[in-house]
Amino acid sequence: MDLTKREQLDSIDKLLDKLRPHMLADNGNIKVVDIKDGSVVLVKWLGACATCTRAELTLKYSVKEFVRENMPAITDVVAI
């Protein structure tokens, strides 16, 4: 059964809830904005994460890796 776009976005957002405490501890957060072609997740950094010099590393080595491990259909996570 294929998930609707809304269901995919909700699943990804719920998955990111497991990473959010680390971001919130530094007054930051991440928001799932969209999913393109059913496999590329677009996210937006919020709060302190929006201006953090390490946000790209967090995206690459934490967020992207975690999402792809838990949702194999996702091929990439991109900050916009």
N, CA, C and O atoms as a CHARMM CRD file, in Angstrom:
* protein
*
  320
    1    1 MET  N      0.83200  -1.17300   0.00000 PROA 1      0.00000
    2    1 MET  CA     0.00000   0.00000   0.00000 PROA 1      0.00000
    3    1 MET  C      0.88600   1.25000   0.00000 PROA 1      0.00000
    4    1 MET  O      1.76000   1.40000   0.85300 PROA 1      0.00000
    5    2 ASP  N      0.65400   2.12400  -0.94600 PROA 2      0.00000
    6    2 ASP  CA     1.39700   3.37200  -1.03200 PROA 2      0.00000
    7    2 ASP  C      0.82100   4.39200  -0.06800 PROA 2      0.00000
    8    2 ASP  O     -0.39400   4.49900   0.09600 PROA 2      0.00000
    9    3 LEU  N      1.71800   5.14500   0.57200 PROA 3      0.00000
   10    3 LEU  CA     1.28600   6.20400   1.47000 PROA 3      0.00000
   11    3 LEU  C      0.99000   7.46500   0.67100 PROA 3      0.00000
   12    3 LEU  O      1.62100   7.72900  -0.35200 PROA 3      0.00000
   13    4 THR  N      0.02700   8.23400   1.14700 PROA 4      0.00000
   14    4 THR  CA    -0.23100   9.52300   0.52900 PROA 4      0.00000
   15    4 THR  C      0.91200  10.46600   0.90700 PROA 4      0.00000
   16    4 THR  O      1.68800  10.18000   1.81900 PROA 4      0.00000
   17    5 LYS  N      1.00400  11.56600   0.21300 PROA 5      0.00000
   18    5 LYS  CA     2.05500  12.54800   0.50800 PROA 5      0.00000
   19    5 LYS  C      1.93300  13.02700   1.94700 PROA 5      0.00000
   20    5 LYS  O      2.94200  13.14200   2.64300 PROA 5      0.00000
   21    6 ARG  N      0.72300  13.30600   2.40400 PROA 6      0.00000
   22    6 ARG  CA     0.50700  13.76800   3.78100 PROA 6      0.00000
   23    6 ARG  C      0.96600  12.70900   4.78600 PROA 6      0.00000
   24    6 ARG  O      1.58100  13.03400   5.80200 PROA 6      0.00000
   25    7 GLU  N      0.66600  11.44600   4.49700 PROA 7      0.00000
   26    7 GLU  CA     1.08900  10.35900   5.38700 PROA 7      0.00000
   27    7 GLU  C      2.61000  10.24200   5.41700 PROA 7      0.00000
   28    7 GLU  O      3.19300   9.99500   6.47300 PROA 7      0.00000
   29    8 GLN  N      3.25500  10.41800   4.26300 PROA 8      0.00000
   30    8 GLN  CA     4.72100  10.38800   4.21400 PROA 8      0.00000
   31    8 GLN  C      5.30600  11.51900   5.04700 PROA 8      0.00000
   32    8 GLN  O      6.22600  11.30400   5.83700 PROA 8      0.00000
   33    9 LEU  N      4.77100  12.72900   4.86900 PROA 9      0.00000
   34    9 LEU  CA     5.26300  13.88300   5.62000 PROA 9      0.00000
   35    9 LEU  C      5.06200  13.68300   7.11900 PROA 9      0.00000
   36    9 LEU  O      5.94800  14.00200   7.91200 PROA 9      0.00000
   37   10 ASP  N      3.92000  13.16300   7.50400 PROA 10     0.00000
   38   10 ASP  CA     3.64700  12.90700   8.91800 PROA 10     0.00000
   39   10 ASP  C      4.59600  11.85200   9.48200 PROA 10     0.00000
   40   10 ASP  O      5.06400  11.98400  10.61300 PROA 10     0.00000
   41   11 SER  N      4.88100  10.81800   8.71200 PROA 11     0.00000
   42   11 SER  CA     5.80000   9.76500   9.15600 PROA 11     0.00000
   43   11 SER  C      7.20900  10.30400   9.34700 PROA 11     0.00000
   44   11 SER  O      7.88500   9.96600  10.31800 PROA 11     0.00000
   45   12 ILE  N      7.64300  11.13700   8.42200 PROA 12     0.00000
   46   12 ILE  CA     8.97900  11.72600   8.51900 PROA 12     0.00000
   47   12 ILE  C      9.04400  12.66700   9.71700 PROA 12     0.00000
   48   12 ILE  O     10.02100  12.65800  10.46600 PROA 12     0.00000
   49   13 ASP  N      8.01500  13.46800   9.89500 PROA 13     0.00000
   50   13 ASP  CA     7.97700  14.39500  11.02700 PROA 13     0.00000
   51   13 ASP  C      8.01700  13.64300  12.35000 PROA 13     0.00000
   52   13 ASP  O      8.72000  14.04300  13.27700 PROA 13     0.00000
   53   14 LYS  N      7.27300  12.56900  12.43300 PROA 14     0.00000
   54   14 LYS  CA     7.25500  11.75000  13.64900 PROA 14     0.00000
   55   14 LYS  C      8.62700  11.11800  13.89700 PROA 14     0.00000
   56   14 LYS  O      9.07900  11.03000  15.03900 PROA 14     0.00000
   57   15 LEU  N      9.27600  10.68700  12.83700 PROA 15     0.00000
   58   15 LEU  CA    10.61400  10.11700  12.95200 PROA 15     0.00000
   59   15 LEU  C     11.59500  11.16600  13.48000 PROA 15     0.00000
   60   15 LEU  O     12.43500  10.86200  14.32800 PROA 15     0.00000
   61   16 LEU  N     11.48800  12.39100  12.98100 PROA 16     0.00000
   62   16 LEU  CA    12.38200  13.46200  13.42000 PROA 16     0.00000
   63   16 LEU  C     12.15800  13.84000  14.87900 PROA 16     0.00000
   64   16 LEU  O     13.03000  14.44200  15.50500 PROA 16     0.00000
   65   17 ASP  N     10.99000  13.49100  15.42600 PROA 17     0.00000
   66   17 ASP  CA    10.74600  13.73800  16.84700 PROA 17     0.00000
   67   17 ASP  C     11.79900  13.07000  17.71700 PROA 17     0.00000
   68   17 ASP  O     12.06000  13.52200  18.83200 PROA 17     0.00000
   69   18 LYS  N     12.40200  12.00400  17.22200 PROA 18     0.00000
   70   18 LYS  CA    13.44100  11.30100  17.98100 PROA 18     0.00000
   71   18 LYS  C     14.75000  12.09100  18.01200 PROA 18     0.00000
   72   18 LYS  O     15.56300  11.90700  18.91800 PROA 18     0.00000
   73   19 LEU  N     14.95700  12.96300  17.03200 PROA 19     0.00000
   74   19 LEU  CA    16.17500  13.78300  16.98200 PROA 19     0.00000
   75   19 LEU  C     15.96500  15.17500  17.57700 PROA 19     0.00000
   76   19 LEU  O     16.92400  15.83000  17.98600 PROA 19     0.00000
   77   20 ARG  N     14.73800  15.61600  17.62100 PROA 20     0.00000
   78   20 ARG  CA    14.44300  16.98400  18.04500 PROA 20     0.00000
   79   20 ARG  C     14.94700  17.35900  19.43500 PROA 20     0.00000
   80   20 ARG  O     15.36300  18.50400  19.61300 PROA 20     0.00000
   81   21 PRO  N     14.93900  16.47900  20.42800 PROA 21     0.00000
   82   21 PRO  CA    15.42400  16.89700  21.75100 PROA 21     0.00000
   83   21 PRO  C     16.84300  17.46400  21.71200 PROA 21     0.00000
   84   21 PRO  O     17.16200  18.38200  22.46800 PROA 21     0.00000
   85   22 HSD  N     17.68800  16.93400  20.84700 PROA 22     0.00000
   86   22 HSD  CA    19.06400  17.44400  20.74700 PROA 22     0.00000
   87   22 HSD  C     19.07100  18.85600  20.17300 PROA 22     0.00000
   88   22 HSD  O     19.85100  19.70400  20.61000 PROA 22     0.00000
   89   23 MET  N     18.21500  19.10600  19.20600 PROA 23     0.00000
   90   23 MET  CA    18.13000  20.43700  18.60800 PROA 23     0.00000
   91   23 MET  C     17.49000  21.42700  19.57400 PROA 23     0.00000
   92   23 MET  O     17.96100  22.55400  19.72700 PROA 23     0.00000
   93   24 LEU  N     16.41900  20.99700  20.21900 PROA 24     0.00000
   94   24 LEU  CA    15.71400  21.86500  21.15900 PROA 24     0.00000
   95   24 LEU  C     16.61400  22.25800  22.33000 PROA 24     0.00000
   96   24 LEU  O     16.48000  23.35500  22.87400 PROA 24     0.00000
   97   25 ALA  N     17.52100  21.38000  22.71800 PROA 25     0.00000
   98   25 ALA  CA    18.44800  21.68200  23.80500 PROA 25     0.00000
   99   25 ALA  C     19.34200  22.87000  23.45700 PROA 25     0.00000
  100   25 ALA  O     19.84100  23.55700  24.34900 PROA 25     0.00000
  101   26 ASP  N     19.54400  23.10900  22.17100 PROA 26     0.00000
  102   26 ASP  CA    20.34400  24.24000  21.70300 PROA 26     0.00000
  103   26 ASP  C     19.47100  25.34200  21.10500 PROA 26     0.00000
  104   26 ASP  O     19.94400  26.16400  20.32100 PROA 26     0.00000
  105   27 ASN  N     18.19400  25.35000  21.48300 PROA 27     0.00000
  106   27 ASN  CA    17.23000  26.36100  21.01300 PROA 27     0.00000
  107   27 ASN  C     17.00900  26.32900  19.50400 PROA 27     0.00000
  108   27 ASN  O     16.78400  27.36800  18.88300 PROA 27     0.00000
  109   28 GLY  N     17.07400  25.14700  18.92100 PROA 28     0.00000
  110   28 GLY  CA    16.82100  24.99500  17.49600 PROA 28     0.00000
  111   28 GLY  C     15.73500  23.97000  17.24400 PROA 28     0.00000
  112   28 GLY  O     15.16900  23.39200  18.17200 PROA 28     0.00000
  113   29 ASN  N     15.45800  23.75800  15.97000 PROA 29     0.00000
  114   29 ASN  CA    14.46300  22.76600  15.59000 PROA 29     0.00000
  115   29 ASN  C     14.56200  22.54200  14.08800 PROA 29     0.00000
  116   29 ASN  O     15.33100  23.21200  13.39800 PROA 29     0.00000
  117   30 ILE  N     13.78000  21.59900  13.59300 PROA 30     0.00000
  118   30 ILE  CA    13.74000  21.29700  12.17300 PROA 30     0.00000
  119   30 ILE  C     12.28700  21.07100  11.78000 PROA 30     0.00000
  120   30 ILE  O     11.51700  20.46700  12.52600 PROA 30     0.00000
  121   31 LYS  N     11.92300  21.56200  10.60100 PROA 31     0.00000
  122   31 LYS  CA    10.54400  21.43700  10.11800 PROA 31     0.00000
  123   31 LYS  C     10.55000  20.72200   8.77100 PROA 31     0.00000
  124   31 LYS  O     11.32600  21.06700   7.88000 PROA 31     0.00000
  125   32 VAL  N      9.68600  19.73000   8.63200 PROA 32     0.00000
  126   32 VAL  CA     9.51800  19.04800   7.35000 PROA 32     0.00000
  127   32 VAL  C      8.61800  19.93200   6.49700 PROA 32     0.00000
  128   32 VAL  O      7.48900  20.23600   6.88400 PROA 32     0.00000
  129   33 VAL  N      9.12000  20.34200   5.33700 PROA 33     0.00000
  130   33 VAL  CA     8.39700  21.27400   4.48000 PROA 33     0.00000
  131   33 VAL  C      7.65300  20.55700   3.35000 PROA 33     0.00000
  132   33 VAL  O      6.49500  20.86500   3.07100 PROA 33     0.00000
  133   34 ASP  N      8.32300  19.60200   2.70400 PROA 34     0.00000
  134   34 ASP  CA     7.72900  18.95700   1.53800 PROA 34     0.00000
  135   34 ASP  C      8.49500  17.67900   1.23100 PROA 34     0.00000
  136   34 ASP  O      9.54800  17.40800   1.80900 PROA 34     0.00000
  137   35 ILE  N      7.94900  16.90800   0.31800 PROA 35     0.00000
  138   35 ILE  CA     8.64900  15.74100  -0.21400 PROA 35     0.00000
  139   35 ILE  C      8.47100  15.77600  -1.72500 PROA 35     0.00000
  140   35 ILE  O      7.35600  15.90800  -2.23000 PROA 35     0.00000
  141   36 LYS  N      9.56700  15.65800  -2.42700 PROA 36     0.00000
  142   36 LYS  CA     9.55400  15.71600  -3.89500 PROA 36     0.00000
  143   36 LYS  C      9.78100  14.32600  -4.46400 PROA 36     0.00000
  144   36 LYS  O     10.62900  13.57400  -3.98500 PROA 36     0.00000
  145   37 ASP  N      9.02100  14.00200  -5.47900 PROA 37     0.00000
  146   37 ASP  CA     9.14800  12.72500  -6.18600 PROA 37     0.00000
  147   37 ASP  C      9.05900  11.52300  -5.25300 PROA 37     0.00000
  148   37 ASP  O      9.53500  10.43900  -5.59100 PROA 37     0.00000
  149   38 GLY  N      8.45600  11.70600  -4.09300 PROA 38     0.00000
  150   38 GLY  CA     8.28000  10.61200  -3.14500 PROA 38     0.00000
  151   38 GLY  C      9.53900  10.13700  -2.45900 PROA 38     0.00000
  152   38 GLY  O      9.50900   9.15800  -1.71300 PROA 38     0.00000
  153   39 SER  N     10.67600  10.83700  -2.70700 PROA 39     0.00000
  154   39 SER  CA    11.91100  10.33300  -2.12200 PROA 39     0.00000
  155   39 SER  C     12.88200  11.40200  -1.61800 PROA 39     0.00000
  156   39 SER  O     13.85600  11.06700  -0.94500 PROA 39     0.00000
  157   40 VAL  N     12.64400  12.66500  -1.92200 PROA 40     0.00000
  158   40 VAL  CA    13.53900  13.73900  -1.48500 PROA 40     0.00000
  159   40 VAL  C     12.77500  14.63200  -0.50400 PROA 40     0.00000
  160   40 VAL  O     11.80100  15.28900  -0.86900 PROA 40     0.00000
  161   41 VAL  N     13.23400  14.64000   0.73800 PROA 41     0.00000
  162   41 VAL  CA    12.58000  15.39000   1.79600 PROA 41     0.00000
  163   41 VAL  C     13.20300  16.78200   1.88700 PROA 41     0.00000
  164   41 VAL  O     14.42500  16.92800   1.92900 PROA 41     0.00000
  165   42 LEU  N     12.34800  17.79600   1.91600 PROA 42     0.00000
  166   42 LEU  CA    12.80400  19.17100   2.08600 PROA 42     0.00000
  167   42 LEU  C     12.50300  19.59700   3.51400 PROA 42     0.00000
  168   42 LEU  O     11.37600  19.46800   3.99400 PROA 42     0.00000
  169   43 VAL  N     13.53000  20.10800   4.18400 PROA 43     0.00000
  170   43 VAL  CA    13.38500  20.53400   5.57300 PROA 43     0.00000
  171   43 VAL  C     13.85800  21.97200   5.71300 PROA 43     0.00000
  172   43 VAL  O     14.58400  22.49300   4.86700 PROA 43     0.00000
  173   44 LYS  N     13.43300  22.59500   6.79300 PROA 44     0.00000
  174   44 LYS  CA    13.86200  23.95600   7.09400 PROA 44     0.00000
  175   44 LYS  C     14.35100  23.98500   8.53600 PROA 44     0.00000
  176   44 LYS  O     13.68900  23.48800   9.44600 PROA 44     0.00000
  177   45 TRP  N     15.51800  24.57600   8.71900 PROA 45     0.00000
  178   45 TRP  CA    16.05000  24.75300  10.06300 PROA 45     0.00000
  179   45 TRP  C     15.32900  25.90800  10.73500 PROA 45     0.00000
  180   45 TRP  O     15.02300  26.91300  10.09200 PROA 45     0.00000
  181   46 LEU  N     15.06000  25.77000  12.01800 PROA 46     0.00000
  182   46 LEU  CA    14.38100  26.80100  12.79500 PROA 46     0.00000
  183   46 LEU  C     15.22500  27.19200  14.00100 PROA 46     0.00000
  184   46 LEU  O     16.10400  26.44300  14.42600 PROA 46     0.00000
  185   47 GLY  N     14.94800  28.36900  14.54500 PROA 47     0.00000
  186   47 GLY  CA    15.64600  28.82000  15.73900 PROA 47     0.00000
  187   47 GLY  C     17.14100  28.90200  15.53400 PROA 47     0.00000
  188   47 GLY  O     17.61200  29.32400  14.47800 PROA 47     0.00000
  189   48 ALA  N     17.88100  28.50000  16.54300 PROA 48     0.00000
  190   48 ALA  CA    19.34300  28.58000  16.49000 PROA 48     0.00000
  191   48 ALA  C     19.93100  27.71800  15.38000 PROA 48     0.00000
  192   48 ALA  O     21.01700  28.01100  14.88000 PROA 48     0.00000
  193   49 CYS  N     19.23100  26.66900  14.99200 PROA 49     0.00000
  194   49 CYS  CA    19.73900  25.80000  13.91500 PROA 49     0.00000
  195   49 CYS  C     19.79000  26.54200  12.57200 PROA 49     0.00000
  196   49 CYS  O     20.60300  26.20400  11.71100 PROA 49     0.00000
  197   50 ALA  N     18.93400  27.54100  12.39100 PROA 50     0.00000
  198   50 ALA  CA    18.87100  28.27400  11.12700 PROA 50     0.00000
  199   50 ALA  C     20.15500  29.03800  10.84100 PROA 50     0.00000
  200   50 ALA  O     20.48200  29.28900   9.68100 PROA 50     0.00000
  201   51 THR  N     20.87800  29.40600  11.88100 PROA 51     0.00000
  202   51 THR  CA    22.11700  30.16100  11.69000 PROA 51     0.00000
  203   51 THR  C     23.35500  29.40800  12.17400 PROA 51     0.00000
  204   51 THR  O     24.45800  29.95500  12.17900 PROA 51     0.00000
  205   52 CYS  N     23.17300  28.18400  12.56900 PROA 52     0.00000
  206   52 CYS  CA    24.28600  27.39200  13.09700 PROA 52     0.00000
  207   52 CYS  C     25.26000  27.00600  11.98500 PROA 52     0.00000
  208   52 CYS  O     24.84600  26.57800  10.90800 PROA 52     0.00000
  209   53 THR  N     26.53700  27.15800  12.25200 PROA 53     0.00000
  210   53 THR  CA    27.55400  26.81000  11.26300 PROA 53     0.00000
  211   53 THR  C     27.69000  25.29700  11.10000 PROA 53     0.00000
  212   53 THR  O     28.28900  24.82900  10.13200 PROA 53     0.00000
  213   54 ARG  N     27.14700  24.54300  12.02500 PROA 54     0.00000
  214   54 ARG  CA    27.23900  23.07700  11.95700 PROA 54     0.00000
  215   54 ARG  C     25.96000  22.41800  11.43300 PROA 54     0.00000
  216   54 ARG  O     25.86400  21.19100  11.40700 PROA 54     0.00000
  217   55 ALA  N     24.99600  23.21100  11.02400 PROA 55     0.00000
  218   55 ALA  CA    23.71100  22.66200  10.56900 PROA 55     0.00000
  219   55 ALA  C     23.89000  21.71200   9.38600 PROA 55     0.00000
  220   55 ALA  O     23.23100  20.67500   9.32200 PROA 55     0.00000
  221   56 GLU  N     24.76400  22.05300   8.46300 PROA 56     0.00000
  222   56 GLU  CA    24.97200  21.18300   7.29700 PROA 56     0.00000
  223   56 GLU  C     25.54900  19.82800   7.72000 PROA 56     0.00000
  224   56 GLU  O     25.17700  18.79500   7.16400 PROA 56     0.00000
  225   57 LEU  N     26.44900  19.83100   8.69500 PROA 57     0.00000
  226   57 LEU  CA    26.99400  18.56200   9.20300 PROA 57     0.00000
  227   57 LEU  C     25.92100  17.76200   9.92600 PROA 57     0.00000
  228   57 LEU  O     25.84900  16.54100   9.78000 PROA 57     0.00000
  229   58 THR  N     25.09300  18.43900  10.70000 PROA 58     0.00000
  230   58 THR  CA    23.98900  17.76900  11.38600 PROA 58     0.00000
  231   58 THR  C     23.04200  17.14500  10.37200 PROA 58     0.00000
  232   58 THR  O     22.57700  16.01800  10.54700 PROA 58     0.00000
  233   59 LEU  N     22.76200  17.89300   9.31000 PROA 59     0.00000
  234   59 LEU  CA    21.88300  17.37100   8.26900 PROA 59     0.00000
  235   59 LEU  C     22.48500  16.12700   7.63200 PROA 59     0.00000
  236   59 LEU  O     21.80900  15.10900   7.48400 PROA 59     0.00000
  237   60 LYS  N     23.74100  16.21000   7.25900 PROA 60     0.00000
  238   60 LYS  CA    24.39100  15.12600   6.53600 PROA 60     0.00000
  239   60 LYS  C     24.59800  13.87900   7.39800 PROA 60     0.00000
  240   60 LYS  O     24.28900  12.76700   6.97200 PROA 60     0.00000
  241   61 TYR  N     25.11600  14.06600   8.59800 PROA 61     0.00000
  242   61 TYR  CA    25.51500  12.90900   9.40500 PROA 61     0.00000
  243   61 TYR  C     24.50300  12.45900  10.44900 PROA 61     0.00000
  244   61 TYR  O     24.64600  11.37200  11.01000 PROA 61     0.00000
  245   62 SER  N     23.50000  13.25500  10.71800 PROA 62     0.00000
  246   62 SER  CA    22.48900  12.84400  11.69000 PROA 62     0.00000
  247   62 SER  C     21.12000  12.69200  11.03000 PROA 62     0.00000
  248   62 SER  O     20.57000  11.59200  10.97000 PROA 62     0.00000
  249   63 VAL  N     20.58400  13.79000  10.54400 PROA 63     0.00000
  250   63 VAL  CA    19.22500  13.78300  10.02500 PROA 63     0.00000
  251   63 VAL  C     19.09400  12.87400   8.80800 PROA 63     0.00000
  252   63 VAL  O     18.27400  11.95600   8.79700 PROA 63     0.00000
  253   64 LYS  N     19.89600  13.13000   7.79600 PROA 64     0.00000
  254   64 LYS  CA    19.79600  12.37600   6.54400 PROA 64     0.00000
  255   64 LYS  C     20.04800  10.88700   6.78500 PROA 64     0.00000
  256   64 LYS  O     19.30200  10.03900   6.29400 PROA 64     0.00000
  257   65 GLU  N     21.07200  10.58200   7.52300 PROA 65     0.00000
  258   65 GLU  CA    21.41800   9.18800   7.79500 PROA 65     0.00000
  259   65 GLU  C     20.29900   8.48800   8.57500 PROA 65     0.00000
  260   65 GLU  O     19.92300   7.36100   8.25100 PROA 65     0.00000
  261   66 PHE  N     19.77500   9.15500   9.59500 PROA 66     0.00000
  262   66 PHE  CA    18.72400   8.58500  10.42300 PROA 66     0.00000
  263   66 PHE  C     17.44900   8.33500   9.60700 PROA 66     0.00000
  264   66 PHE  O     16.84300   7.26800   9.70500 PROA 66     0.00000
  265   67 VAL  N     17.05200   9.31600   8.80900 PROA 67     0.00000
  266   67 VAL  CA    15.84200   9.16600   7.99700 PROA 67     0.00000
  267   67 VAL  C     16.02000   8.04700   6.98800 PROA 67     0.00000
  268   67 VAL  O     15.13200   7.20800   6.83400 PROA 67     0.00000
  269   68 ARG  N     17.14600   8.01900   6.30300 PROA 68     0.00000
  270   68 ARG  CA    17.36300   6.98700   5.28100 PROA 68     0.00000
  271   68 ARG  C     17.43900   5.58900   5.88300 PROA 68     0.00000
  272   68 ARG  O     16.99800   4.62900   5.25200 PROA 68     0.00000
  273   69 GLU  N     17.98500   5.45200   7.08500 PROA 69     0.00000
  274   69 GLU  CA    18.03400   4.14100   7.74900 PROA 69     0.00000
  275   69 GLU  C     16.62900   3.65000   8.10800 PROA 69     0.00000
  276   69 GLU  O     16.33600   2.45800   8.02100 PROA 69     0.00000
  277   70 ASN  N     15.78300   4.57000   8.50400 PROA 70     0.00000
  278   70 ASN  CA    14.44200   4.20800   8.97300 PROA 70     0.00000
  279   70 ASN  C     13.37700   4.24600   7.89300 PROA 70     0.00000
  280   70 ASN  O     12.30300   3.66800   8.06200 PROA 70     0.00000
  281   71 MET  N     13.65600   4.91500   6.79400 PROA 71     0.00000
  282   71 MET  CA    12.71400   5.00600   5.67800 PROA 71     0.00000
  283   71 MET  C     13.49900   4.83100   4.37900 PROA 71     0.00000
  284   71 MET  O     13.84700   5.81700   3.72800 PROA 71     0.00000
  285   72 PRO  N     13.77600   3.60200   4.00500 PROA 72     0.00000
  286   72 PRO  CA    14.61800   3.32400   2.82800 PROA 72     0.00000
  287   72 PRO  C     14.13500   3.95700   1.52200 PROA 72     0.00000
  288   72 PRO  O     14.93700   4.14800   0.60800 PROA 72     0.00000
  289   73 ALA  N     12.86400   4.28200   1.41100 PROA 73     0.00000
  290   73 ALA  CA    12.36300   4.90700   0.18300 PROA 73     0.00000
  291   73 ALA  C     12.86800   6.33700   0.02700 PROA 73     0.00000
  292   73 ALA  O     12.82000   6.89200  -1.07000 PROA 73     0.00000
  293   74 ILE  N     13.35100   6.93600   1.10900 PROA 74     0.00000
  294   74 ILE  CA    13.87400   8.30400   1.06500 PROA 74     0.00000
  295   74 ILE  C     15.32600   8.24200   0.58900 PROA 74     0.00000
  296   74 ILE  O     16.15300   7.53200   1.16300 PROA 74     0.00000
  297   75 THR  N     15.61600   8.99400  -0.46200 PROA 75     0.00000
  298   75 THR  CA    16.96500   8.98500  -1.02300 PROA 75     0.00000
  299   75 THR  C     17.79300  10.17100  -0.58200 PROA 75     0.00000
  300   75 THR  O     19.02100  10.11500  -0.63100 PROA 75     0.00000
  301   76 ASP  N     17.13800  11.26200  -0.14400 PROA 76     0.00000
  302   76 ASP  CA    17.88500  12.44600   0.24600 PROA 76     0.00000
  303   76 ASP  C     17.04700  13.32900   1.16900 PROA 76     0.00000
  304   76 ASP  O     15.81700  13.29100   1.14400 PROA 76     0.00000
  305   77 VAL  N     17.73300  14.11000   1.97100 PROA 77     0.00000
  306   77 VAL  CA    17.10300  15.12300   2.81700 PROA 77     0.00000
  307   77 VAL  C     17.85700  16.41200   2.53500 PROA 77     0.00000
  308   77 VAL  O     19.08000  16.45700   2.66700 PROA 77     0.00000
  309   78 VAL  N     17.13700  17.46500   2.14600 PROA 78     0.00000
  310   78 VAL  CA    17.75500  18.70800   1.70800 PROA 78     0.00000
  311   78 VAL  C     17.19100  19.87200   2.52300 PROA 78     0.00000
  312   78 VAL  O     15.97700  19.99200   2.69000 PROA 78     0.00000
  313   79 ALA  N     18.07700  20.72200   3.02600 PROA 79     0.00000
  314   79 ALA  CA    17.63400  21.92800   3.73200 PROA 79     0.00000
  315   79 ALA  C     17.35700  23.02800   2.71600 PROA 79     0.00000
  316   79 ALA  O     18.13200  23.23600   1.78300 PROA 79     0.00000
  317   80 ILE  N     16.25200  23.72500   2.90700 PROA 80     0.00000
  318   80 ILE  CA    15.91800  24.83300   1.99100 PROA 80     0.00000
  319   80 ILE  C     15.90600  26.14600   2.75100 PROA 80     0.00000
  320   80 ILE  O     15.64800  27.19700   2.16500 PROA 80     0.00000
